[in-house]
């Protein structure tokens, strides 16, 4: 019996998203009967996401957003599930028609999902069909991170980067990929880096859009810098200081009291919507509303993957795995790494700081884009991923 269970646990099972109509009817009912909070006159975004904007977004979600169309779009990519270290993990796997394509693992974070990568999967896996060079082709694997979307809820507390990294290496192994390229932002970047630290022999290279701790944490660290580097470092310090002072509340709550937060987010779709949509505004290259940078339907589909799976709680718990190490010292990585810097991201890495801990072989800086670059500026991400891995064997 034990042997057959072990064999079965390695199975890869095709998976199609099919949300029951009763669940959609329940959602519509809740969105039609919202109990709204008050708001201070003229508050704007000062205390969080504004009331008028959330009312409009919730009404669009209830009356005009088409989940079935989005479900069809998601199911247009081959979906699967498999058991990794006791968790049922959902992933997309799109094989390239090019025989010599490199395997590429794309990893999201919070408040994101696989929706972040839907616009880049086609061009990356089949460049020939999109006017690109077939030599740049990838076999693309996009997991829903354990605890997120259809990879949740998880039933154990320690699904952080240290547990996800070996699970993803095992996933790629099961798919027949012994060495692979990896790309990520947010938690996806932290997971990618962990894979590079612990399993360097399996990694062609890392392409990251976020690098935690690659900037100054105090004025004292600026002492030896001059010229452009000093200017960059001052911008980086100002941004990270503002982030810690004004925007870290969500992470502290999710890292210490995710259960308490989860009652509101799991019971109220507008609560889940507001909690996530605020971050898409604050962290993207937007001015007034998230839609300045991100398509509204993409935003709502991302929210839906949290709502319909009831994973507000389990996705939050990834923050609890940090154990107070936010901004701590990082181990030196040997894996060839490319950094793509987008100006409106939550943190801005400085190259001289990054080179202390990373094997930097590629560095790109862009004039637009934020924390969700594959959603905001997919063409920039596609071109940069192709250019970076073109140089690596």
C-alpha positions in Angstrom: 0.0 0.0 0.0 2.7 2.5 1.0 4.6 1.8 -2.3 1.5 2.4 -4.5 0.7 5.6 -2.6 4.3 6.8 -3.2 4.0 6.0 -6.9 0.7 7.8 -7.2 2.0 10.9 -5.4 4.3 11.6 -8.5 1.4 11.5 -10.9 0.7 14.6 -13.0 -3.0 15.1 -13.5 -4.6 17.3 -16.2 -6.6 20.1 -14.6 -9.3 22.4 -16.0 -10.7 25.3 -14.1 -14.5 24.8 -13.8 -16.1 27.0 -11.1 -19.6 25.8 -10.2 -22.4 28.2 -11.1 -23.6 28.1 -7.5 -20.3 29.7 -6.5 -20.7 32.5 -9.1 -24.3 33.0 -8.0 -23.1 33.3 -4.4 -20.5 35.9 -5.4 -23.0 37.9 -7.3 -25.3 37.9 -4.3 -22.6 39.1 -2.0 -21.6 41.8 -4.4 -25.2 42.9 -4.6 -25.5 43.3 -0.8 -22.3 45.0 0.4 -22.2 46.9 3.7 -19.9 49.8 2.9 -17.6 51.6 5.3 -17.5 55.3 5.9 -14.8 57.5 4.5 -13.3 60.9 5.5 -14.0 63.7 3.0 -11.2 64.3 0.5 -9.1 61.4 1.9 -8.2 60.0 -1.5 -5.7 57.2 -1.1 -4.2 58.5 2.1 -5.8 55.9 4.4 -6.2 53.1 1.8 -8.2 52.4 -1.3 -11.0 55.1 -1.8 -14.7 54.3 -1.4 -16.0 55.6 -4.7 -13.4 53.6 -6.6 -14.1 50.4 -4.8 -17.9 50.9 -5.4 -17.3 51.3 -9.1 -15.0 48.3 -9.3 -17.3 46.1 -7.3 -20.3 47.0 -9.5 -18.2 46.3 -12.7 -17.3 42.9 -11.1 -20.9 42.2 -10.4 -22.5 43.3 -13.7 -19.9 43.4 -16.5 -16.9 41.2 -15.7 -17.2 37.8 -17.5 -15.6 35.1 -15.4 -16.5 32.4 -18.0 -14.5 34.2 -20.7 -11.5 34.5 -18.3 -11.9 30.8 -17.3 -11.7 29.9 -21.0 -8.6 32.1 -21.4 -6.9 30.3 -18.4 -7.9 26.9 -19.7 -6.3 27.9 -23.1 -3.0 26.9 -21.4 -2.4 23.3 -20.5 -3.1 23.0 -16.7 -2.1 20.2 -14.4 -1.8 19.3 -10.7 0.7 17.2 -8.9 1.6 16.4 -5.3 4.8 18.1 -4.1 5.9 17.5 -0.6 2.4 16.9 0.6 0.8 19.8 -1.2 -1.4 19.6 -4.3 0.2 22.1 -6.7 -1.4 23.5 -9.7 0.7 24.6 -12.7 0.6 25.5 -16.4 2.9 23.7 -18.7 3.3 25.0 -22.2 5.8 23.1 -24.3 7.4 24.9 -27.2 7.1 23.6 -30.7 10.9 24.2 -30.9 12.8 21.0 -30.0 15.8 22.8 -28.5 13.8 25.2 -26.3 15.1 25.9 -22.8 12.9 25.0 -19.9 11.7 28.2 -18.1 10.1 28.4 -14.7 8.0 31.6 -14.1 7.2 32.4 -10.5 4.7 34.9 -9.0 4.3 36.3 -5.5 1.6 38.1 -3.4 -0.8 39.7 -4.4 -0.2 38.1 -7.7 -1.0 34.8 -9.4 -0.5 32.9 -12.7 -2.5 35.7 -14.3 0.6 37.8 -14.2 2.2 35.7 -16.9 -0.7 35.0 -19.3 0.5 37.6 -21.8 4.1 36.4 -21.9 3.6 32.6 -22.1 2.7 32.6 -25.9 5.6 34.7 -27.1 8.1 33.0 -24.8 7.1 29.5 -25.8 6.5 30.1 -29.5 8.5 33.1 -30.6 8.2 32.1 -34.3 4.4 32.6 -34.1 5.0 36.1 -32.7 7.6 37.3 -35.1 10.5 36.4 -32.9 13.6 34.2 -33.3 12.8 30.4 -32.7 16.3 30.2 -31.1 14.8 32.1 -28.1 12.1 29.6 -27.4 11.2 28.2 -24.0 9.2 25.3 -22.5 7.2 27.4 -20.0 6.1 26.2 -16.5 4.0 28.5 -14.4 3.1 27.1 -10.9 0.4 28.6 -8.7 2.6 29.0 -5.6 1.7 26.6 -2.7 -1.1 28.3 -0.7 -2.2 30.4 -3.7 -5.1 29.8 -6.0 -5.6 26.2 -7.1 -2.5 25.3 -5.1 -4.3 26.0 -1.9 -5.3 26.1 0.8 -2.2 24.4 2.2 -2.5 22.4 5.4 0.9 23.0 7.0 2.5 26.3 8.2 5.9 26.3 6.7 5.3 26.8 3.0 7.9 29.5 2.5 10.8 29.9 0.1 12.9 27.2 1.8 10.2 24.6 1.2 8.9 25.8 -2.1 12.3 25.9 -3.8 13.0 22.1 -3.6 9.3 21.4 -4.5 9.7 23.4 -7.7 13.0 21.6 -8.5 11.1 18.4 -8.1 8.3 19.7 -10.3 10.8 20.5 -13.1 12.4 17.1 -12.6 9.1 15.4 -13.0 8.5 17.3 -16.2 11.8 16.0 -17.5 13.8 19.3 -17.0 17.0 18.7 -15.1 18.4 22.2 -15.9 16.2 25.2 -16.3 16.0 28.9 -16.5 14.0 30.8 -13.8 12.2 34.1 -13.7 10.4 35.8 -10.8 9.3 38.9 -9.1 8.2 39.5 -5.5 8.1 36.1 -3.7 8.8 34.5 -7.0 12.2 36.3 -7.0 12.9 35.1 -3.5 12.0 31.5 -4.4 14.1 31.7 -7.6 17.1 32.9 -5.6 16.6 30.1 -3.1 16.6 27.6 -5.9 19.9 29.1 -7.2 21.5 29.0 -3.7 20.6 25.4 -3.0 20.4 23.7 -6.4 22.8 25.7 -8.6 23.6 22.6 -10.7 20.0 22.6 -11.9 19.8 26.3 -12.9 20.8 27.8 -16.2 20.4 31.3 -14.8 18.0 33.6 -12.8 16.2 36.5 -14.2 14.7 38.6 -11.4 12.6 41.8 -11.3 13.0 42.2 -7.6 16.1 41.8 -5.4 15.4 42.1 -1.7 18.2 43.7 0.3 20.1 45.0 -2.8 19.9 48.6 -1.7 21.1 50.7 1.3 19.2 50.3 4.6 20.8 53.4 6.2 22.5 56.7 5.4 25.8 55.2 6.7 25.9 52.8 3.8 26.1 55.7 1.3 29.4 57.0 2.7 31.7 55.4 0.0 29.5 56.2 -3.0 29.9 59.0 -5.5 28.3 60.3 -8.7 25.5 58.4 -10.3 25.8 55.5 -7.9 25.2 57.9 -5.0 22.2 59.4 -6.7 20.7 55.9 -7.4 21.4 54.8 -3.8 19.7 57.8 -2.4 16.6 57.1 -4.5 16.7 53.5 -3.4 17.0 54.4 0.3 14.2 56.9 0.1 11.9 54.4 -1.6 12.7 51.5 0.8 12.3 53.9 3.8 8.9 55.1 2.6 7.9 51.5 2.0 8.8 50.4 5.5 7.1 53.4 7.1 3.9 53.6 5.1 3.3 50.3 3.3 4.5 47.4 5.4 1.3 47.0 7.5 -0.1 44.3 5.2 3.1 42.2 5.6 3.2 42.5 9.4 -0.5 41.5 9.7 -0.1 38.6 7.2 3.0 37.5 8.9 1.6 37.6 12.5 -2.2 37.4 12.4 -3.2 35.9 9.0 -6.0 33.9 10.6 -7.7 37.0 12.0 -7.5 38.9 8.7 -8.8 35.9 6.8 -12.3 36.0 8.2 -13.0 39.3 6.5 -11.2 38.5 3.2 -12.8 35.0 2.9 -16.3 36.1 3.8 -16.4 39.4 1.8 -15.5 39.6 -1.9 -15.3 43.4 -1.6 -12.9 42.9 1.3 -10.7 40.6 -0.8 -10.9 43.0 -3.8 -9.9 46.1 -1.8 -7.0 44.3 0.0 -5.5 43.2 -3.3 -6.4 46.1 -5.6 -4.8 48.6 -3.3 -1.4 47.0 -3.9 -1.9 46.9 -7.6 -2.3 50.7 -7.4 0.5 51.4 -4.9 3.1 49.1 -6.5 2.4 49.6 -10.2 3.4 52.4 -12.6 0.0 54.0 -12.2 -1.1 57.5 -11.2 -4.7 57.5 -10.1 -6.0 53.9 -10.3 -4.5 50.5 -11.0 -6.0 50.5 -14.5 -3.5 53.1 -15.5 -1.0 50.2 -15.6 -3.0 47.0 -15.6 -6.1 45.8 -17.5 -9.2 45.8 -15.2 -10.2 42.3 -16.2 -6.7 41.0 -15.4 -7.0 42.6 -12.0 -10.3 41.0 -11.3 -9.2 37.6 -12.6 -6.3 37.8 -10.2 -8.7 38.6 -7.4 -11.0 35.7 -8.5 -8.2 33.2 -8.1 -8.0 34.2 -4.4 -11.8 34.4 -3.9 -13.0 31.2 -5.6 -10.3 29.1 -4.0 -10.7 30.6 -0.5 -6.9 31.2 -0.3 -6.7 34.6 1.4 -5.5 32.8 4.5 -3.0 30.3 3.1 -1.5 32.8 0.7 -1.0 35.3 3.6 0.8 32.6 5.6 3.9 32.8 3.4 4.7 36.0 5.3 4.7 34.1 8.5 7.6 32.0 7.2 9.9 35.0 7.2 10.3 34.8 11.0 11.5 38.4 11.3 14.3 38.1 8.7 12.9 40.8 6.4 15.9 42.7 5.1 18.3 40.4 6.8 21.8 39.4 5.5 21.7 37.3 2.3 23.9 34.4 1.4 26.2 34.8 -1.7 24.7 33.3 -4.9 26.9 31.8 -7.6 24.2 31.4 -10.3 24.4 33.7 -13.3 21.8 36.4 -12.5 20.1 39.1 -14.6 18.3 41.9 -12.9 15.5 43.9 -14.6 14.9 47.2 -12.8 11.5 48.8 -13.2 11.2 52.4 -11.9 7.9 52.1 -9.9 8.7 48.9 -8.1 8.5 48.7 -4.3 12.3 48.7 -4.0 15.0 49.8 -6.4 18.2 47.6 -6.4 21.6 49.4 -6.6 24.1 47.4 -8.7 27.1 47.8 -6.4 25.0 46.5 -3.5 23.5 43.7 -5.7 27.0 42.5 -6.7 27.9 41.9 -3.1 25.5 38.9 -3.0 24.7 38.1 -6.6 26.6 36.8 -9.6 25.4 39.7 -11.8 25.8 39.0 -15.5 22.9 41.1 -16.8 21.4 44.4 -15.7 18.6 46.2 -17.4 16.9 49.5 -16.3 13.6 50.6 -17.8 11.8 53.9 -18.0 8.4 52.5 -17.2 6.8 49.7 -15.3 6.4 48.7 -11.7 6.1 45.6 -9.4 4.0 43.6 -11.9 6.1 44.0 -15.1 4.8 41.0 -16.9 1.2 42.4 -16.6 2.2 46.1 -17.0 4.9 45.9 -19.7 4.9 42.3 -21.1 6.9 43.3 -24.2 9.7 44.6 -22.1 9.8 41.4 -20.0 9.7 39.1 -23.0 12.5 41.0 -24.7 14.7 41.1 -21.6 14.1 37.4 -20.7 15.0 36.4 -24.3 18.1 38.6 -24.4 19.4 37.5 -21.0 19.1 33.7 -21.5 20.4 34.0 -25.1 23.8 34.6 -23.5 23.6 31.5 -21.2 24.1 27.8 -22.2 
